[in-house]
């Protein structure tokens, strides 16, 4: 099989699995559905590995599969760009997806929508692969919206729950706000470049940089800045950046496997991937980079704060994901695209691990998700415990773990960046280390250590991940093989992937062909000079500020939740206003609900009643009908049938005509 | 013989077929009428296929031309022909007729033959509209096509049909009369010709063009419908039976937009330019204003009707930004809307047949009892919200690209449909399809049967096919659109 067919196999194998499981789910049965989809994703992963090796050997590819549309000199094609950046994403997506597929066998074992679920996650894998493999903006947008669709379907997977179908509508609409900007960016590119093909657009980059656009009369802006900011608004939606982050925590209404796959490891990183892909454009605009940097920094720090007070195990991990996405965005803003992708990759492994472990805990605790009613699970769930520890250490950036290499590199890159806003961003990411360590180990200690509180869980069906809520008082148990095996397989890269990959990905020339960094952004070049080996970097890490902050965070969590469990309550009391602010998530949801949702309904009702019904129908349509009736009633008066009236009218008429005739000039 | 008169066959085959259906039909045994109507519709679609297959995409001139004298005293002739624009609508119309016949199969129990015949006649007449190159012939078809629609709404419509028909009448009357005056004026100016192509080349001063443009505008804007002459549409849809709504949305709304392409733009190109600002403004109002109005509708048919108005706003926007991608996008949007809005009305019809309610509040959790139906409904809703890989995306995407090229802010307001369209469509889906079973009526729903699966499935294939591979659609129209844009750009002054 030649490479071209292999490129096609990667997205089409999961698609075939999705179609079979979705359309013929009844025929092939439950095991048929999981086998066919797992096979499809496994084929995609194997093919991605082969393509990865081919690309390593120097065979990049850029070509089209078919012409989708041609209009007005714009040729829009479906095609693939296979380069180092693509292959990293392909491997991450297909590997995590494969793990999640296997895990799902156990997690969804009792669910009536088993086949449907497998169909959806395979369809997601197809969409995500189409997104990362695209060689043009149209296909990118296709993948972008398609992953959004599957995310919508999966958040609302348990469609009888009001919270789930509220969350999925919210997710779709907030993403659409981002897509609105994204589409305008694509429109500007099409208008000024005459093409939507990546390579051709990037070639026009320098020309774009010299153009300006007058959005408001008398205030010309750099065209490339407008384009990049529009594109980034799309990324803010998909990658849940402030203030479009509001949908991600609610997306936890979906089953846990998709929280791992879609809302942690892959889909939410699409925005990060997209900006990296567009590095030739973003590098041309200091303003856009600065915007990216500040948005990322706000997200990284302020979403982390929210993670500190959550009690739902999935929501803790969700806020942690928001914060980590902020870190990646900060790296983008600092022009350290390869670092962002590096963190994307390590994060995909350890965050998928943490989510799946959370799911395992949820099964083990009989569908209780509240960490206040866990504790001491270490001895009941040894595999879940150990892999969670690995994931948590990776997340807080403990030296030698995967997250250490990527997160420390981000911090360093920001420290060296001169993009406006870098000072604030540096503060945010460094403070974020402490926050991350605190909430991660708060959860870890509450779940796995301390006294066992699983028998204290109050009956509250709203917090359950699944319908069945029997046997609360039974002791927690370790999950079955299909559940813990993916945890182990994800724990391995969470341990070693950073150590192995930092050199080629950041300091080698792995991304040289795919990512462009302007000569004025030399942070990474500086870091390369200081870098000697992965081992030395980790050793050095023990003496650095981030490590000290991380350890302090862990220690504080230990103090609060193991040593002196009475402290958090009294602190909460002292800082009640702050706690209320955090508990209400800075009031974003309430504001959006009131202003945007309520405002739109009010406006719609106003336009409908006042515009359509009163003005147009009332005055114009029915009014003209009434006018006709009124005029005819008036005219009727003159058709009295009385001769003298007609005669009188005639005389008047003749008189008027004569007068006019005599006064003619 | 068929090969030389394909257009005539596409017009008269359904009409004469309808007469046979009427002759065969009896109230006691409606089966033969149904089968015969389906056969006629299929035959009617088959004769249009060679129009596409044999169409020369390189030519911008009229093809499959048929000419015969008709009323010689006034130089009115039976002149037919299609270009790359009109040929698509003849195909769409003949196709939708099949779907409509299928949709009315079991639902209509009274006067079945008359129902089927009305749709067949309407199909033939509308093919006549798209194929006419003689203005009087066009006018006759244009006005005649209203009669079957009146009958369909009047005979098989809802309780408030008199008001709806009255409103429809009032709106169209004014427009039609002004158009007739415009046609007579052009007849006199051109030295006694009703040939539309002759009028295209007829030099006219700007103020004459503007008056002509406005006269046509009233006629066509009502049909589209454009804001603010749109309020008849929600009422007409609500009262019409399912088949009537489908034809109304899929084909009849396209007649107005087609009128702009055939009359306003080529006959009054300079006026079109001069008034394009107003046309763009009205189009954007349709997208934004109507988008908000659609959001608060409580009746599903009204919601889809308002959504149609917003989507047709994209069509008129695409026409008046005068670039190729915008105009082709508008045409693609017209065809796509034929599939998507048609399918949405079919879906509402499927639910209405079971529940006898169109109110959103009467539903909730339909997916629990009708999972197959729900899958189709969500697919069409996504197409309505312009999701890529569905036909709904293609036209919107092209028009937005064209609009941004024309002016950033035009594109900005057009692109709001991404949010508004998703909001009103998916909010309805949430309340109707998802959630727990809302009441006993929903609990007793039965999923779609084989016939319903067939017509929804065919529509789904169209929606997906056009979304994944729109190339064949735009390929046909390139030459004609290019010709039209050049003609409009050159002007007549």
Boltz contact constraints between the chains, C-beta under 6 A:
constraints:
  - contact:
      token1: [A, 67]
      token2: [B, 471]
      max_distance: 6.0
  - contact:
      token1: [A, 69]
      token2: [B, 470]
      max_distance: 6.0
  - contact:
      token1: [A, 69]
      token2: [B, 471]
      max_distance: 6.0
  - contact:
      token1: [A, 69]
      token2: [B, 474]
      max_distance: 6.0
  - contact:
      token1: [A, 71]
      token2: [B, 325]
      max_distance: 6.0
  - contact:
      token1: [A, 71]
      token2: [B, 328]
      max_distance: 6.0
  - contact:
      token1: [A, 71]
      token2: [B, 474]
      max_distance: 6.0
  - contact:
      token1: [A, 72]
      token2: [B, 324]
      max_distance: 6.0
  - contact:
      token1: [A, 72]
      token2: [B, 325]
      max_distance: 6.0
  - contact:
      token1: [A, 142]
      token2: [B, 388]
      max_distance: 6.0
  - contact:
      token1: [A, 145]
      token2: [B, 387]
      max_distance: 6.0
  - contact:
      token1: [A, 145]
      token2: [B, 388]
      max_distance: 6.0
  - contact:
      token1: [A, 149]
      token2: [B, 387]
      max_distance: 6.0
  - contact:
      token1: [A, 159]
      token2: [B, 367]
      max_distance: 6.0
  - contact:
      token1: [A, 159]
      token2: [B, 434]
      max_distance: 6.0
  - contact:
      token1: [A, 160]
      token2: [B, 436]
      max_distance: 6.0
  - contact:
      token1: [A, 165]
      token2: [B, 430]
      max_distance: 6.0
  - contact:
      token1: [A, 165]
      token2: [B, 434]
      max_distance: 6.0
  - contact:
      token1: [A, 165]
      token2: [B, 435]
      max_distance: 6.0
  - contact:
      token1: [A, 169]
      token2: [B, 426]
      max_distance: 6.0
  - contact:
      token1: [A, 169]
      token2: [B, 430]
      max_distance: 6.0
  - contact:
      token1: [A, 173]
      token2: [B, 422]
      max_distance: 6.0
  - contact:
      token1: [A, 173]
      token2: [B, 423]
      max_distance: 6.0
  - contact:
      token1: [A, 176]
      token2: [B, 418]
      max_distance: 6.0
  - contact:
      token1: [A, 176]
      token2: [B, 419]
      max_distance: 6.0
  - contact:
      token1: [A, 176]
      token2: [B, 422]
      max_distance: 6.0
  - contact:
      token1: [A, 177]
      token2: [B, 419]
      max_distance: 6.0
  - contact:
      token1: [A, 179]
      token2: [B, 418]
      max_distance: 6.0
  - contact:
      token1: [A, 180]
      token2: [B, 415]
      max_distance: 6.0
  - contact:
      token1: [A, 180]
      token2: [B, 418]
      max_distance: 6.0
  - contact:
      token1: [A, 180]
      token2: [B, 419]
      max_distance: 6.0
  - contact:
      token1: [A, 183]
      token2: [B, 400]
      max_distance: 6.0
  - contact:
      token1: [A, 183]
      token2: [B, 415]
      max_distance: 6.0
  - contact:
      token1: [A, 184]
      token2: [B, 415]
      max_distance: 6.0
  - contact:
      token1: [A, 187]
      token2: [B, 400]
      max_distance: 6.0
  - contact:
      token1: [A, 187]
      token2: [B, 401]
      max_distance: 6.0
  - contact:
      token1: [A, 187]
      token2: [B, 404]
      max_distance: 6.0
  - contact:
      token1: [A, 187]
      token2: [B, 411]
      max_distance: 6.0
  - contact:
      token1: [A, 188]
      token2: [B, 404]
      max_distance: 6.0
  - contact:
      token1: [A, 190]
      token2: [B, 401]
      max_distance: 6.0
  - contact:
      token1: [A, 191]
      token2: [B, 404]
      max_distance: 6.0
  - contact:
      token1: [A, 191]
      token2: [B, 405]
      max_distance: 6.0
  - contact:
      token1: [A, 215]
      token2: [B, 408]
      max_distance: 6.0
  - contact:
      token1: [A, 600]
      token2: [B, 295]
      max_distance: 6.0
  - contact:
      token1: [A, 601]
      token2: [B, 296]
      max_distance: 6.0
  - contact:
      token1: [A, 603]
      token2: [B, 292]
      max_distance: 6.0
  - contact:
      token1: [A, 604]
      token2: [B, 292]
      max_distance: 6.0
  - contact:
      token1: [A, 604]
      token2: [B, 293]
      max_distance: 6.0
  - contact:
      token1: [A, 604]
      token2: [B, 295]
      max_distance: 6.0
  - contact:
      token1: [A, 604]
      token2: [B, 296]
      max_distance: 6.0
  - contact:
      token1: [A, 605]
      token2: [B, 296]
      max_distance: 6.0
  - contact:
      token1: [A, 607]
      token2: [B, 289]
      max_distance: 6.0
  - contact:
      token1: [A, 607]
      token2: [B, 292]
      max_distance: 6.0
  - contact:
      token1: [A, 607]
      token2: [B, 293]
      max_distance: 6.0
  - contact:
      token1: [A, 608]
      token2: [B, 293]
      max_distance: 6.0
  - contact:
      token1: [A, 608]
      token2: [B, 296]
      max_distance: 6.0
  - contact:
      token1: [A, 612]
      token2: [B, 231]
      max_distance: 6.0
  - contact:
      token1: [A, 616]
      token2: [B, 228]
      max_distance: 6.0
  - contact:
      token1: [A, 616]
      token2: [B, 231]
      max_distance: 6.0
  - contact:
      token1: [A, 617]
      token2: [B, 231]
      max_distance: 6.0
